[in-house]
Amino acid sequence: MSMRNGLYNIGLLRTQGVDARVISVGNLTTGGTGKTPVSLALIALLKEHGHSCGVVTRGYGRRTKGVKAVQDGALAALDFGDEPVLVRTAFPDVPVVVGEKRVAAARHLLKAQKVDFIISDDSFQHRSLKRDLNLLLFDATENMKNYRVLPVGQGRESLLPALKRADYFVVTKSNLTDSDQLKDLLFWLNEKGQKPILKAAYIFRGFYSLSGVATHTLKDSGYLVSGVAKPETVEKLIAGHISIVKHNNFDDHHRYTHLEVESILDEASSLNARWIVTTAKDATKLSHFHSLRERLWVIDLGIQFEGDLKAFYADIDRLARAGD
């Protein structure tokens, strides 16, 4: 990765632009930083400001290859990946394209639909697509030792050179860590990076059923199922809103089988758990199991940005005007 970055830095590898403003959302460690929730919040922000947008992403864990526009369907998560389908479900009017090559994905998207902005998800290390705004995410709950490069830590690339490429640092889960750890991270970023910092607090907005019923609290006990990189985040988020008898956590992006679902239902019943609770990402892969539909509740997660939002909004509007 360092050699490839060096080739970009000296101009031997070149970025390619497209006919839209590009906002890159990325991180430096392997998974669980909150890129998709931040991307969803950015979509909502752009729409509130009157800007159209689309999303390009790799589509991690999908069974297809090449550039594909994300479509609806019971098994869409298998074809396009759980996170792209989550974005499509949350914003049906926003085009989402998956592809190993971000430039090809962006061009495919724009050929089908003109948009003002493209959000390039998980693309901090994928530098071929020219970006107008580079958002680098840091998980406030992450131990700083994990930023050491693989295999010693979980870092995808060297930390200090990467900081220079970012336009904004976004500190996610800022409300789910202790105050001293958050202060240490903010101090370090201010000292080493000297870039504007936004905090992205995780907000629990409630639960919703597959039939569209919403509630803020579930009185009966639940059995929590998740396939995410950092399951402890889910537990912190719903604490006090439901009594969880067990958390059955699978690998990130896990594909659930009929046998696993039946095992989940049997164990939940044996533990007197009335409800099955899961994340929105996992719901893209669980909702087609009919045996779950009457018992499944999905966690509704939101993001609340904090920091110098006036400057951030000004940058968004500046980019929009530049594209006119």
C-alpha positions as protocol buffer text, in pm:
chain_id: "A"
residue {
  index: 1
  type: MET
  ca { x: 0 y: 0 z: 0 }
}
residue {
  index: 2
  type: SER
  ca { x: 283 y: 244 z: 84 }
}
residue {
  index: 3
  type: MET
  ca { x: 444 y: 188 z: -257 }
}
residue {
  index: 4
  type: ARG
  ca { x: 114 y: 246 z: -437 }
}
residue {
  index: 5
  type: ASN
  ca { x: 51 y: 563 z: -237 }
}
residue {
  index: 6
  type: GLY
  ca { x: 400 y: 680 z: -326 }
}
residue {
  index: 7
  type: LEU
  ca { x: 328 y: 635 z: -697 }
}
residue {
  index: 8
  type: TYR
  ca { x: 15 y: 848 z: -661 }
}
residue {
  index: 9
  type: ASN
  ca { x: 204 y: 1110 z: -462 }
}
residue {
  index: 10
  type: ILE
  ca { x: 469 y: 1157 z: -734 }
}
residue {
  index: 11
  type: GLY
  ca { x: 219 y: 1143 z: -1020 }
}
residue {
  index: 12
  type: LEU
  ca { x: 317 y: 810 z: -1179 }
}
residue {
  index: 13
  type: LEU
  ca { x: -34 y: 688 z: -1096 }
}
residue {
  index: 14
  type: ARG
  ca { x: -308 y: 939 z: -1175 }
}
residue {
  index: 15
  type: THR
  ca { x: -657 y: 988 z: -1043 }
}
residue {
  index: 16
  type: GLN
  ca { x: -951 y: 1009 z: -1282 }
}
residue {
  index: 17
  type: GLY
  ca { x: -1235 y: 1255 z: -1240 }
}
residue {
  index: 18
  type: VAL
  ca { x: -1603 y: 1214 z: -1324 }
}
residue {
  index: 19
  type: ASP
  ca { x: -1884 y: 1459 z: -1394 }
}
residue {
  index: 20
  type: ALA
  ca { x: -1992 y: 1493 z: -1031 }
}
residue {
  index: 21
  type: ARG
  ca { x: -1844 y: 1609 z: -701 }
}
residue {
  index: 22
  type: VAL
  ca { x: -1698 y: 1311 z: -514 }
}
residue {
  index: 23
  type: ILE
  ca { x: -1694 y: 1272 z: -135 }
}
residue {
  index: 24
  type: SER
  ca { x: -1478 y: 985 z: -15 }
}
residue {
  index: 25
  type: VAL
  ca { x: -1566 y: 813 z: 314 }
}
residue {
  index: 26
  type: GLY
  ca { x: -1291 y: 589 z: 444 }
}
residue {
  index: 27
  type: ASN
  ca { x: -1085 y: 473 z: 738 }
}
residue {
  index: 28
  type: LEU
  ca { x: -746 y: 326 z: 825 }
}
residue {
  index: 29
  type: THR
  ca { x: -837 y: 5 z: 1007 }
}
residue {
  index: 30
  type: THR
  ca { x: -1011 y: -315 z: 903 }
}
residue {
  index: 31
  type: GLY
  ca { x: -1383 y: -277 z: 963 }
}
residue {
  index: 32
  type: GLY
  ca { x: -1623 y: -147 z: 1223 }
}
residue {
  index: 33
  type: THR
  ca { x: -1547 y: 226 z: 1205 }
}
residue {
  index: 34
  type: GLY
  ca { x: -1893 y: 331 z: 1091 }
}
residue {
  index: 35
  type: LYS
  ca { x: -1843 y: 417 z: 726 }
}
residue {
  index: 36
  type: THR
  ca { x: -2192 y: 309 z: 615 }
}
residue {
  index: 37
  type: PRO
  ca { x: -2380 y: 496 z: 893 }
}
residue {
  index: 38
  type: VAL
  ca { x: -2179 y: 808 z: 808 }
}
residue {
  index: 39
  type: SER
  ca { x: -2252 y: 762 z: 437 }
}
residue {
  index: 40
  type: LEU
  ca { x: -2623 y: 734 z: 516 }
}
residue {
  index: 41
  type: ALA
  ca { x: -2607 y: 1052 z: 724 }
}
residue {
  index: 42
  type: LEU
  ca { x: -2425 y: 1230 z: 439 }
}
residue {
  index: 43
  type: ILE
  ca { x: -2697 y: 1128 z: 195 }
}
residue {
  index: 44
  type: ALA
  ca { x: -2959 y: 1276 z: 425 }
}
residue {
  index: 45
  type: LEU
  ca { x: -2753 y: 1594 z: 466 }
}
residue {
  index: 46
  type: LEU
  ca { x: -2704 y: 1639 z: 92 }
}
residue {
  index: 47
  type: LYS
  ca { x: -3072 y: 1585 z: 22 }
}
residue {
  index: 48
  type: GLU
  ca { x: -3165 y: 1837 z: 293 }
}
residue {
  index: 49
  type: HIS
  ca { x: -2943 y: 2091 z: 116 }
}
residue {
  index: 50
  type: GLY
  ca { x: -3115 y: 2022 z: -215 }
}
residue {
  index: 51
  type: HIS
  ca { x: -2837 y: 1819 z: -376 }
}
residue {
  index: 52
  type: SER
  ca { x: -2886 y: 1491 z: -561 }
}
residue {
  index: 53
  type: CYS
  ca { x: -2642 y: 1211 z: -492 }
}
residue {
  index: 54
  type: GLY
  ca { x: -2544 y: 853 z: -563 }
}
residue {
  index: 55
  type: VAL
  ca { x: -2321 y: 597 z: -394 }
}
residue {
  index: 56
  type: VAL
  ca { x: -2042 y: 378 z: -528 }
}
residue {
  index: 57
  type: THR
  ca { x: -1887 y: 102 z: -321 }
}
residue {
  index: 58
  type: ARG
  ca { x: -1714 y: -230 z: -362 }
}
residue {
  index: 59
  type: GLY
  ca { x: -2002 y: -447 z: -241 }
}
residue {
  index: 60
  type: TYR
  ca { x: -1804 y: -658 z: 3 }
}
residue {
  index: 61
  type: GLY
  ca { x: -1915 y: -1022 z: 34 }
}
residue {
  index: 62
  type: ARG
  ca { x: -2136 y: -1029 z: -276 }
}
residue {
  index: 63
  type: ARG
  ca { x: -2152 y: -1335 z: -497 }
}
residue {
  index: 64
  type: THR
  ca { x: -2135 y: -1134 z: -821 }
}
residue {
  index: 65
  type: LYS
  ca { x: -1842 y: -955 z: -981 }
}
residue {
  index: 66
  type: GLY
  ca { x: -1800 y: -647 z: -1195 }
}
residue {
  index: 67
  type: VAL
  ca { x: -1999 y: -325 z: -1199 }
}
residue {
  index: 68
  type: LYS
  ca { x: -2365 y: -365 z: -1100 }
}
residue {
  index: 69
  type: ALA
  ca { x: -2644 y: -123 z: -1016 }
}
residue {
  index: 70
  type: VAL
  ca { x: -2804 y: -235 z: -690 }
}
residue {
  index: 71
  type: GLN
  ca { x: -3159 y: -362 z: -739 }
}
residue {
  index: 72
  type: ASP
  ca { x: -3437 y: -461 z: -501 }
}
residue {
  index: 73
  type: GLY
  ca { x: -3517 y: -823 z: -423 }
}
residue {
  index: 74
  type: ALA
  ca { x: -3536 y: -1075 z: -141 }
}
residue {
  index: 75
  type: LEU
  ca { x: -3182 y: -1200 z: -209 }
}
residue {
  index: 76
  type: ALA
  ca { x: -3033 y: -865 z: -314 }
}
residue {
  index: 77
  type: ALA
  ca { x: -2779 y: -870 z: -30 }
}
residue {
  index: 78
  type: LEU
  ca { x: -2625 y: -1185 z: -179 }
}
residue {
  index: 79
  type: ASP
  ca { x: -2591 y: -1028 z: -522 }
}
residue {
  index: 80
  type: PHE
  ca { x: -2477 y: -679 z: -421 }
}
residue {
  index: 81
  type: GLY
  ca { x: -2357 y: -697 z: -58 }
}
residue {
  index: 82
  type: ASP
  ca { x: -2540 y: -616 z: 264 }
}
residue {
  index: 83
  type: GLU
  ca { x: -2424 y: -255 z: 303 }
}
residue {
  index: 84
  type: PRO
  ca { x: -2512 y: -140 z: -52 }
}
residue {
  index: 85
  type: VAL
  ca { x: -2858 y: -294 z: -9 }
}
residue {
  index: 86
  type: LEU
  ca { x: -2892 y: -120 z: 327 }
}
residue {
  index: 87
  type: VAL
  ca { x: -2826 y: 215 z: 153 }
}
residue {
  index: 88
  type: ARG
  ca { x: -3070 y: 129 z: -125 }
}
residue {
  index: 89
  type: THR
  ca { x: -3337 y: 33 z: 130 }
}
residue {
  index: 90
  type: ALA
  ca { x: -3291 y: 351 z: 332 }
}
residue {
  index: 91
  type: PHE
  ca { x: -3295 y: 577 z: 24 }
}
residue {
  index: 92
  type: PRO
  ca { x: -3478 y: 409 z: -267 }
}
residue {
  index: 93
  type: ASP
  ca { x: -3437 y: 718 z: -486 }
}
residue {
  index: 94
  type: VAL
  ca { x: -3057 y: 722 z: -451 }
}
residue {
  index: 95
  type: PRO
  ca { x: -2869 y: 516 z: -712 }
}
residue {
  index: 96
  type: VAL
  ca { x: -2615 y: 272 z: -568 }
}
residue {
  index: 97
  type: VAL
  ca { x: -2355 y: 97 z: -784 }
}
residue {
  index: 98
  type: VAL
  ca { x: -2110 y: -170 z: -672 }
}
residue {
  index: 99
  type: GLY
  ca { x: -1781 y: -240 z: -842 }
}
residue {
  index: 100
  type: GLU
  ca { x: -1423 y: -334 z: -765 }
}
residue {
  index: 101
  type: LYS
  ca { x: -1311 y: -31 z: -968 }
}
residue {
  index: 102
  type: ARG
  ca { x: -1454 y: 292 z: -827 }
}
residue {
  index: 103
  type: VAL
  ca { x: -1400 y: 491 z: -1148 }
}
residue {
  index: 104
  type: ALA
  ca { x: -1592 y: 237 z: -1355 }
}
residue {
  index: 105
  type: ALA
  ca { x: -1868 y: 225 z: -1093 }
}
residue {
  index: 106
  type: ALA
  ca { x: -1900 y: 605 z: -1085 }
}
residue {
  index: 107
  type: ARG
  ca { x: -1916 y: 629 z: -1464 }
}
residue {
  index: 108
  type: HIS
  ca { x: -2178 y: 354 z: -1477 }
}
residue {
  index: 109
  type: LEU
  ca { x: -2387 y: 540 z: -1221 }
}
residue {
  index: 110
  type: LEU
  ca { x: -2364 y: 873 z: -1405 }
}
residue {
  index: 111
  type: LYS
  ca { x: -2447 y: 713 z: -1739 }
}
residue {
  index: 112
  type: ALA
  ca { x: -2777 y: 597 z: -1592 }
}
residue {
  index: 113
  type: GLN
  ca { x: -2856 y: 901 z: -1377 }
}
residue {
  index: 114
  type: LYS
  ca { x: -2703 y: 1245 z: -1344 }
}
residue {
  index: 115
  type: VAL
  ca { x: -2631 y: 1346 z: -983 }
}
residue {
  index: 116
  type: ASP
  ca { x: -2459 y: 1640 z: -813 }
}
residue {
  index: 117
  type: PHE
  ca { x: -2254 y: 1430 z: -570 }
}
residue {
  index: 118
  type: ILE
  ca { x: -2117 y: 1079 z: -554 }
}
residue {
  index: 119
  type: ILE
  ca { x: -2033 y: 931 z: -215 }
}
residue {
  index: 120
  type: SER
  ca { x: -1750 y: 683 z: -258 }
}
residue {
  index: 121
  type: ASP
  ca { x: -1781 y: 447 z: 36 }
}
residue {
  index: 122
  type: ASP
  ca { x: -1471 y: 281 z: 184 }
}
residue {
  index: 123
  type: SER
  ca { x: -1241 y: 443 z: -69 }
}
residue {
  index: 124
  type: PHE
  ca { x: -967 y: 619 z: 126 }
}
residue {
  index: 125
  type: GLN
  ca { x: -713 y: 367 z: -5 }
}
residue {
  index: 126
  type: HIS
  ca { x: -877 y: 346 z: -351 }
}
residue {
  index: 127
  type: ARG
  ca { x: -724 y: 660 z: -497 }
}
residue {
  index: 128
  type: SER
  ca { x: -799 y: 608 z: -868 }
}
residue {
  index: 129
  type: LEU
  ca { x: -1125 y: 805 z: -838 }
}
residue {
  index: 130
  type: LYS
  ca { x: -1054 y: 1176 z: -796 }
}
residue {
  index: 131
  type: ARG
  ca { x: -1228 y: 1309 z: -489 }
}
residue {
  index: 132
  type: ASP
  ca { x: -1323 y: 1662 z: -393 }
}
residue {
  index: 133
  type: LEU
  ca { x: -1358 y: 1593 z: -22 }
}
residue {
  index: 134
  type: ASN
  ca { x: -1175 y: 1322 z: 171 }
}
residue {
  index: 135
  type: LEU
  ca { x: -1337 y: 1220 z: 500 }
}
residue {
  index: 136
  type: LEU
  ca { x: -1116 y: 1001 z: 718 }
}
residue {
  index: 137
  type: LEU
  ca { x: -1301 y: 821 z: 998 }
}
residue {
  index: 138
  type: PHE
  ca { x: -1166 y: 730 z: 1341 }
}
residue {
  index: 139
  type: ASP
  ca { x: -1355 y: 508 z: 1585 }
}
residue {
  index: 140
  type: ALA
  ca { x: -1352 y: 675 z: 1927 }
}
residue {
  index: 141
  type: THR
  ca { x: -1370 y: 333 z: 2095 }
}
residue {
  index: 142
  type: GLU
  ca { x: -1065 y: 198 z: 1907 }
}
residue {
  index: 143
  type: ASN
  ca { x: -738 y: 142 z: 2090 }
}
residue {
  index: 144
  type: MET
  ca { x: -473 y: 357 z: 1919 }
}
residue {
  index: 145
  type: LYS
  ca { x: -241 y: 54 z: 1912 }
}
residue {
  index: 146
  type: ASN
  ca { x: -469 y: -94 z: 1646 }
}
residue {
  index: 147
  type: TYR
  ca { x: -361 y: 176 z: 1399 }
}
residue {
  index: 148
  type: ARG
  ca { x: -24 y: 7 z: 1362 }
}
residue {
  index: 149
  type: VAL
  ca { x: 1 y: -148 z: 1016 }
}
residue {
  index: 150
  type: LEU
  ca { x: -101 y: -511 z: 964 }
}
residue {
  index: 151
  type: PRO
  ca { x: -7 y: -769 z: 1083 }
}
residue {
  index: 152
  type: VAL
  ca { x: 110 y: -597 z: 1404 }
}
residue {
  index: 153
  type: GLY
  ca { x: -210 y: -393 z: 1429 }
}
residue {
  index: 154
  type: GLN
  ca { x: -518 y: -348 z: 1211 }
}
residue {
  index: 155
  type: GLY
  ca { x: -395 y: -55 z: 1002 }
}
residue {
  index: 156
  type: ARG
  ca { x: -432 y: -64 z: 625 }
}
residue {
  index: 157
  type: GLU
  ca { x: -151 y: 189 z: 575 }
}
residue {
  index: 158
  type: SER
  ca { x: 92 y: 403 z: 771 }
}
residue {
  index: 159
  type: LEU
  ca { x: -93 y: 646 z: 993 }
}
residue {
  index: 160
  type: LEU
  ca { x: 91 y: 977 z: 974 }
}
residue {
  index: 161
  type: PRO
  ca { x: 126 y: 997 z: 592 }
}
residue {
  index: 162
  type: ALA
  ca { x: -242 y: 908 z: 560 }
}
residue {
  index: 163
  type: LEU
  ca { x: -347 y: 1202 z: 776 }
}
residue {
  index: 164
  type: LYS
  ca { x: -212 y: 1443 z: 516 }
}
residue {
  index: 165
  type: ARG
  ca { x: -458 y: 1322 z: 250 }
}
residue {
  index: 166
  type: ALA
  ca { x: -768 y: 1387 z: 459 }
}
residue {
  index: 167
  type: ASP
  ca { x: -974 y: 1705 z: 440 }
}
residue {
  index: 168
  type: TYR
  ca { x: -1177 y: 1626 z: 751 }
}
residue {
  index: 169
  type: PHE
  ca { x: -1137 y: 1384 z: 1038 }
}
residue {
  index: 170
  type: VAL
  ca { x: -1465 y: 1228 z: 1151 }
}
residue {
  index: 171
  type: VAL
  ca { x: -1462 y: 1073 z: 1498 }
}
residue {
  index: 172
  type: THR
  ca { x: -1739 y: 814 z: 1512 }
}
residue {
  index: 173
  type: LYS
  ca { x: -1908 y: 669 z: 1823 }
}
residue {
  index: 174
  type: SER
  ca { x: -1796 y: 977 z: 2012 }
}
residue {
  index: 175
  type: ASN
  ca { x: -2072 y: 917 z: 2269 }
}
residue {
  index: 176
  type: LEU
  ca { x: -1992 y: 547 z: 2323 }
}
residue {
  index: 177
  type: THR
  ca { x: -1643 y: 582 z: 2472 }
}
residue {
  index: 178
  type: ASP
  ca { x: -1514 y: 724 z: 2797 }
}
residue {
  index: 179
  type: SER
  ca { x: -1437 y: 1094 z: 2805 }
}
residue {
  index: 180
  type: ASP
  ca { x: -1062 y: 1053 z: 2865 }
}
residue {
  index: 181
  type: GLN
  ca { x: -1015 y: 828 z: 2561 }
}
residue {
  index: 182
  type: LEU
  ca { x: -1212 y: 1071 z: 2345 }
}
residue {
  index: 183
  type: LYS
  ca { x: -1008 y: 1366 z: 2470 }
}
residue {
  index: 184
  type: ASP
  ca { x: -683 y: 1180 z: 2399 }
}
residue {
  index: 185
  type: LEU
  ca { x: -791 y: 1100 z: 2043 }
}
residue {
  index: 186
  type: LEU
  ca { x: -905 y: 1456 z: 1972 }
}
residue {
  index: 187
  type: PHE
  ca { x: -581 y: 1599 z: 2116 }
}
residue {
  index: 188
  type: TRP
  ca { x: -371 y: 1359 z: 1907 }
}
residue {
  index: 189
  type: LEU
  ca { x: -562 y: 1440 z: 1586 }
}
residue {
  index: 190
  type: ASN
  ca { x: -531 y: 1814 z: 1649 }
}
residue {
  index: 191
  type: GLU
  ca { x: -160 y: 1782 z: 1716 }
}
residue {
  index: 192
  type: LYS
  ca { x: -65 y: 1543 z: 1435 }
}
residue {
  index: 193
  type: GLY
  ca { x: -324 y: 1612 z: 1170 }
}
residue {
  index: 194
  type: GLN
  ca { x: -426 y: 1975 z: 1203 }
}
residue {
  index: 195
  type: LYS
  ca { x: -743 y: 1922 z: 1001 }
}
residue {
  index: 196
  type: PRO
  ca { x: -1105 y: 2012 z: 1087 }
}
residue {
  index: 197
  type: ILE
  ca { x: -1268 y: 1752 z: 1311 }
}
residue {
  index: 198
  type: LEU
  ca { x: -1630 y: 1642 z: 1312 }
}
residue {
  index: 199
  type: LYS
  ca { x: -1774 y: 1413 z: 1576 }
}
residue {
  index: 200
  type: ALA
  ca { x: -2036 y: 1159 z: 1470 }
}
residue {
  index: 201
  type: ALA
  ca { x: -2236 y: 1041 z: 1769 }
}
residue {
  index: 202
  type: TYR
  ca { x: -2436 y: 720 z: 1736 }
}
residue {
  index: 203
  type: ILE
  ca { x: -2802 y: 784 z: 1813 }
}
residue {
  index: 204
  type: PHE
  ca { x: -3050 y: 511 z: 1899 }
}
residue {
  index: 205
  type: ARG
  ca { x: -3375 y: 602 z: 1725 }
}
residue {
  index: 206
  type: GLY
  ca { x: -3575 y: 293 z: 1821 }
}
residue {
  index: 207
  type: PHE
  ca { x: -3677 y: -42 z: 1678 }
}
residue {
  index: 208
  type: TYR
  ca { x: -3892 y: -116 z: 1375 }
}
residue {
  index: 209
  type: SER
  ca { x: -4061 y: -433 z: 1257 }
}
residue {
  index: 210
  type: LEU
  ca { x: -4065 y: -562 z: 901 }
}
residue {
  index: 211
  type: SER
  ca { x: -4430 y: -454 z: 880 }
}
residue {
  index: 212
  type: GLY
  ca { x: -4333 y: -95 z: 955 }
}
residue {
  index: 213
  type: VAL
  ca { x: -4429 y: -70 z: 1323 }
}
residue {
  index: 214
  type: ALA
  ca { x: -4189 y: 149 z: 1523 }
}
residue {
  index: 215
  type: THR
  ca { x: -4124 y: 166 z: 1896 }
}
residue {
  index: 216
  type: HIS
  ca { x: -3856 y: 312 z: 2120 }
}
residue {
  index: 217
  type: THR
  ca { x: -3862 y: 35 z: 2380 }
}
residue {
  index: 218
  type: LEU
  ca { x: -3946 y: -335 z: 2372 }
}
residue {
  index: 219
  type: LYS
  ca { x: -4087 y: -457 z: 2703 }
}
residue {
  index: 220
  type: ASP
  ca { x: -4041 y: -829 z: 2645 }
}
residue {
  index: 221
  type: SER
  ca { x: -3692 y: -981 z: 2637 }
}
residue {
  index: 222
  type: GLY
  ca { x: -3501 y: -1028 z: 2316 }
}
residue {
  index: 223
  type: TYR
  ca { x: -3233 y: -1243 z: 2153 }
}
residue {
  index: 224
  type: LEU
  ca { x: -2977 y: -1027 z: 1972 }
}
residue {
  index: 225
  type: VAL
  ca { x: -2833 y: -1147 z: 1640 }
}
residue {
  index: 226
  type: SER
  ca { x: -2559 y: -957 z: 1457 }
}
residue {
  index: 227
  type: GLY
  ca { x: -2285 y: -1007 z: 1203 }
}
residue {
  index: 228
  type: VAL
  ca { x: -2079 y: -693 z: 1253 }
}
residue {
  index: 229
  type: ALA
  ca { x: -1713 y: -616 z: 1317 }
}
residue {
  index: 230
  type: LYS
  ca { x: -1769 y: -466 z: 1662 }
}
residue {
  index: 231
  type: PRO
  ca { x: -2069 y: -628 z: 1835 }
}
residue {
  index: 232
  type: GLU
  ca { x: -2009 y: -438 z: 2157 }
}
residue {
  index: 233
  type: THR
  ca { x: -2121 y: -121 z: 1978 }
}
residue {
  index: 234
  type: VAL
  ca { x: -2464 y: -274 z: 1917 }
}
residue {
  index: 235
  type: GLU
  ca { x: -2495 y: -373 z: 2283 }
}
residue {
  index: 236
  type: LYS
  ca { x: -2408 y: -23 z: 2403 }
}
residue {
  index: 237
  type: LEU
  ca { x: -2652 y: 134 z: 2159 }
}
residue {
  index: 238
  type: ILE
  ca { x: -2962 y: -58 z: 2274 }
}
residue {
  index: 239
  type: ALA
  ca { x: -2878 y: -79 z: 2645 }
}
residue {
  index: 240
  type: GLY
  ca { x: -3181 y: 23 z: 2850 }
}
residue {
  index: 241
  type: HIS
  ca { x: -3424 y: -17 z: 2561 }
}
residue {
  index: 242
  type: ILE
  ca { x: -3465 y: -396 z: 2577 }
}
residue {
  index: 243
  type: SER
  ca { x: -3351 y: -681 z: 2800 }
}
residue {
  index: 244
  type: ILE
  ca { x: -3121 y: -906 z: 2597 }
}
residue {
  index: 245
  type: VAL
  ca { x: -3091 y: -1270 z: 2710 }
}
residue {
  index: 246
  type: LYS
  ca { x: -2811 y: -1353 z: 2467 }
}
residue {
  index: 247
  type: HIS
  ca { x: -2608 y: -1191 z: 2190 }
}
residue {
  index: 248
  type: ASN
  ca { x: -2526 y: -1433 z: 1910 }
}
residue {
  index: 249
  type: ASN
  ca { x: -2264 y: -1257 z: 1701 }
}
residue {
  index: 250
  type: PHE
  ca { x: -2147 y: -1396 z: 1369 }
}
residue {
  index: 251
  type: ASP
  ca { x: -1859 y: -1280 z: 1150 }
}
residue {
  index: 252
  type: ASP
  ca { x: -1895 y: -945 z: 976 }
}
residue {
  index: 253
  type: HIS
  ca { x: -2105 y: -970 z: 655 }
}
residue {
  index: 254
  type: HIS
  ca { x: -2218 y: -1322 z: 752 }
}
residue {
  index: 255
  type: ARG
  ca { x: -2461 y: -1500 z: 519 }
}
residue {
  index: 256
  type: TYR
  ca { x: -2729 y: -1669 z: 728 }
}
residue {
  index: 257
  type: THR
  ca { x: -2853 y: -2019 z: 645 }
}
residue {
  index: 258
  type: HIS
  ca { x: -3191 y: -2179 z: 712 }
}
residue {
  index: 259
  type: LEU
  ca { x: -3029 y: -2410 z: 966 }
}
residue {
  index: 260
  type: GLU
  ca { x: -2879 y: -2114 z: 1154 }
}
residue {
  index: 261
  type: VAL
  ca { x: -3209 y: -1929 z: 1159 }
}
residue {
  index: 262
  type: GLU
  ca { x: -3394 y: -2231 z: 1297 }
}
residue {
  index: 263
  type: SER
  ca { x: -3122 y: -2270 z: 1560 }
}
residue {
  index: 264
  type: ILE
  ca { x: -3159 y: -1901 z: 1653 }
}
residue {
  index: 265
  type: LEU
  ca { x: -3535 y: -1938 z: 1692 }
}
residue {
  index: 266
  type: ASP
  ca { x: -3504 y: -2256 z: 1899 }
}
residue {
  index: 267
  type: GLU
  ca { x: -3246 y: -2106 z: 2134 }
}
residue {
  index: 268
  type: ALA
  ca { x: -3442 y: -1783 z: 2171 }
}
residue {
  index: 269
  type: SER
  ca { x: -3752 y: -1980 z: 2270 }
}
residue {
  index: 270
  type: SER
  ca { x: -3554 y: -2192 z: 2517 }
}
residue {
  index: 271
  type: LEU
  ca { x: -3430 y: -1871 z: 2680 }
}
residue {
  index: 272
  type: ASN
  ca { x: -3784 y: -1725 z: 2690 }
}
residue {
  index: 273
  type: ALA
  ca { x: -3693 y: -1445 z: 2451 }
}
residue {
  index: 274
  type: ARG
  ca { x: -4003 y: -1325 z: 2267 }
}
residue {
  index: 275
  type: TRP
  ca { x: -3821 y: -1112 z: 2010 }
}
residue {
  index: 276
  type: ILE
  ca { x: -3527 y: -1150 z: 1773 }
}
residue {
  index: 277
  type: VAL
  ca { x: -3337 y: -821 z: 1751 }
}
residue {
  index: 278
  type: THR
  ca { x: -3085 y: -740 z: 1478 }
}
residue {
  index: 279
  type: THR
  ca { x: -2903 y: -460 z: 1299 }
}
residue {
  index: 280
  type: ALA
  ca { x: -3029 y: -296 z: 979 }
}
residue {
  index: 281
  type: LYS
  ca { x: -2731 y: -446 z: 795 }
}
residue {
  index: 282
  type: ASP
  ca { x: -2819 y: -796 z: 910 }
}
residue {
  index: 283
  type: ALA
  ca { x: -3186 y: -740 z: 834 }
}
residue {
  index: 284
  type: THR
  ca { x: -3099 y: -723 z: 463 }
}
residue {
  index: 285
  type: LYS
  ca { x: -3006 y: -1092 z: 491 }
}
residue {
  index: 286
  type: LEU
  ca { x: -3261 y: -1210 z: 750 }
}
residue {
  index: 287
  type: SER
  ca { x: -3583 y: -1046 z: 633 }
}
residue {
  index: 288
  type: HIS
  ca { x: -3656 y: -1309 z: 365 }
}
residue {
  index: 289
  type: PHE
  ca { x: -3676 y: -1590 z: 622 }
}
residue {
  index: 290
  type: HIS
  ca { x: -4052 y: -1622 z: 678 }
}
residue {
  index: 291
  type: SER
  ca { x: -4008 y: -1797 z: 1014 }
}
residue {
  index: 292
  type: LEU
  ca { x: -3847 y: -1479 z: 1151 }
}
residue {
  index: 293
  type: ARG
  ca { x: -4086 y: -1217 z: 1019 }
}
residue {
  index: 294
  type: GLU
  ca { x: -4329 y: -1206 z: 1313 }
}
residue {
  index: 295
  type: ARG
  ca { x: -4056 y: -1190 z: 1577 }
}
residue {
  index: 296
  type: LEU
  ca { x: -3789 y: -971 z: 1413 }
}
residue {
  index: 297
  type: TRP
  ca { x: -3716 y: -616 z: 1527 }
}
residue {
  index: 298
  type: VAL
  ca { x: -3452 y: -403 z: 1359 }
}
residue {
  index: 299
  type: ILE
  ca { x: -3236 y: -145 z: 1538 }
}
residue {
  index: 300
  type: ASP
  ca { x: -3272 y: 205 z: 1394 }
}
residue {
  index: 301
  type: LEU
  ca { x: -2934 y: 376 z: 1416 }
}
residue {
  index: 302
  type: GLY
  ca { x: -2878 y: 743 z: 1339 }
}
residue {
  index: 303
  type: ILE
  ca { x: -2578 y: 975 z: 1326 }
}
residue {
  index: 304
  type: GLN
  ca { x: -2560 y: 1320 z: 1483 }
}
residue {
  index: 305
  type: PHE
  ca { x: -2276 y: 1534 z: 1353 }
}
residue {
  index: 306
  type: GLU
  ca { x: -2108 y: 1777 z: 1590 }
}
residue {
  index: 307
  type: GLY
  ca { x: -1823 y: 2023 z: 1544 }
}
residue {
  index: 308
  type: ASP
  ca { x: -1768 y: 2304 z: 1295 }
}
residue {
  index: 309
  type: LEU
  ca { x: -2073 y: 2215 z: 1088 }
}
residue {
  index: 310
  type: LYS
  ca { x: -2102 y: 2566 z: 947 }
}
residue {
  index: 311
  type: ALA
  ca { x: -1766 y: 2527 z: 770 }
}
residue {
  index: 312
  type: PHE
  ca { x: -1853 y: 2174 z: 658 }
}
residue {
  index: 313
  type: TYR
  ca { x: -2185 y: 2284 z: 510 }
}
residue {
  index: 314
  type: ALA
  ca { x: -2005 y: 2574 z: 340 }
}
residue {
  index: 315
  type: ASP
  ca { x: -1763 y: 2328 z: 179 }
}
residue {
  index: 316
  type: ILE
  ca { x: -2053 y: 2118 z: 52 }
}
residue {
  index: 317
  type: ASP
  ca { x: -2227 y: 2421 z: -98 }
}
residue {
  index: 318
  type: ARG
  ca { x: -1898 y: 2542 z: -248 }
}
residue {
  index: 319
  type: LEU
  ca { x: -1848 y: 2210 z: -421 }
}
residue {
  index: 320
  type: ALA
  ca { x: -2205 y: 2212 z: -546 }
}
residue {
  index: 321
  type: ARG
  ca { x: -2157 y: 2556 z: -700 }
}
residue {
  index: 322
  type: ALA
  ca { x: -1830 y: 2445 z: -860 }
}
residue {
  index: 323
  type: GLY
  ca { x: -2015 y: 2167 z: -1034 }
}
residue {
  index: 324
  type: ASP
  ca { x: -2282 y: 2397 z: -1184 }
}
